[in-house]
Amino acid sequence: MAAPPLSAAPERWVSLETTAQGDVLRLAGHWRLSSLASIEAGLSALPAVRPLAGVDGAALASLDTAGALTLLRHLRRRGLDPAGVDYGSFADEHRRVVAVTLKRLPPAEARAPRRARNALTALGAWASELSVLLAGHLGFLGAVAAGLGASLLSPRRLRLRELAAQFRHTTLTALPVVSLVTFLIGVVFAYLLGQQAQRYGAGIFVVDGVALGIAREFSPIIVAVIVAGRSGAAFTAQLGTMRLTEETDAIRVLGLSPMDVLVLPRVLALVAGLPLLVFAGNVMGNLGAMAMTATNLGIPPPVYVERLHIALAPRHFIVGLVKAPVFALFIAVIGIRMGMSVPRDTRAIGISTTSTVVQGIVCVILLDAFFAVLFQELDI
């Protein structure tokens, strides 16, 4: 004789009965869509200590496909194959509902056991992922170059209003933070360099070091890092959200090209705006250094400006401006491509935005190192 039910859910939908072969799932009541939440709560409240031997649906009052799907999923979670369970205790109409639902039930995913990676395997996986990422960026860079070439051949394709809006966002609104940061960098650089130069009575040469350092290295790389964290991340977040809400698909449905509408205005605005921000950084960095040398080293502003004209040859100034559009191009390509390829879920937008900032900063540093070696070899 069967033992009394081992446990019962808070509602009347389901209970477990212990038999010699295992637990039997007994169903009762109306297993319909309107009661689905209570049914799932009842199933979750059941203990899962013993294996499930079968299911008894003799007491079912009604059953629809939503209730049948919930039952079949629970059987699968308990280790049973829903197609191999005996539904003989069910009423004829209930068996037909179960049979229809079984035909639509997706197959169980066979999950291979996850193996712990050793250091060599992890390195290989990382290299493979990096190669795929770089190949994607390179392909997108080629698509951007083709789009720019098409715009030169047909200037009507260029959307001036969107270009102006992006220029305002990437350049004009970034000017205050760029000015503040480069001004403070000039102050700190002049202070630290002045502390060493004063020991040898060479305070005037602080102007040379500050002017060359800011024009060639500090201003381009610091401004590029700020833009990578600001505009690059904004590009990814904006375009990722548009992809999530299917706005990019709507643009294609309207017969427009996302390259013309979304990509090229952002790329051109950043390429045109970053040299201007670098120029502003040069000015503000030297103003900060001038303020520090005037108060700490006793070098008045007219003397600083006169020495600046002697120390800062035009080629040093041009070197920094040459770097800027290259930095801007790669920052824009990374930010836009990460936004255009983001998976369609909200969590992926945050992950892609963070990845854009990291990739942009690393790319700027690598490009700066490349330019440093190149200009050194060219004696510029």
Secondary structure as UniProt FT lines:
FT   STRAND          5..8
FT   STRAND          14..18
FT   STRAND          23..31
FT   HELIX           33..35
FT   HELIX           36..45
FT   STRAND          52..63
FT   HELIX           65..77
FT   TURN            78..79
FT   HELIX           82..84
FT   TURN            88..89
FT   HELIX           92..104
FT   HELIX           119..153
FT   HELIX           155..157
FT   HELIX           160..167
FT   HELIX           168..172
FT   TURN            173..174
FT   HELIX           175..197
FT   HELIX           198..200
FT   HELIX           203..205
FT   HELIX           206..213
FT   HELIX           214..218
FT   HELIX           219..227
FT   HELIX           228..232
FT   HELIX           233..244
FT   TURN            245..246
FT   HELIX           247..253
FT   TURN            254..255
FT   HELIX           259..263
FT   HELIX           264..292
FT   HELIX           293..297
FT   HELIX           301..311
FT   HELIX           314..340
FT   HELIX           346..377
FT   TURN            378..379
//
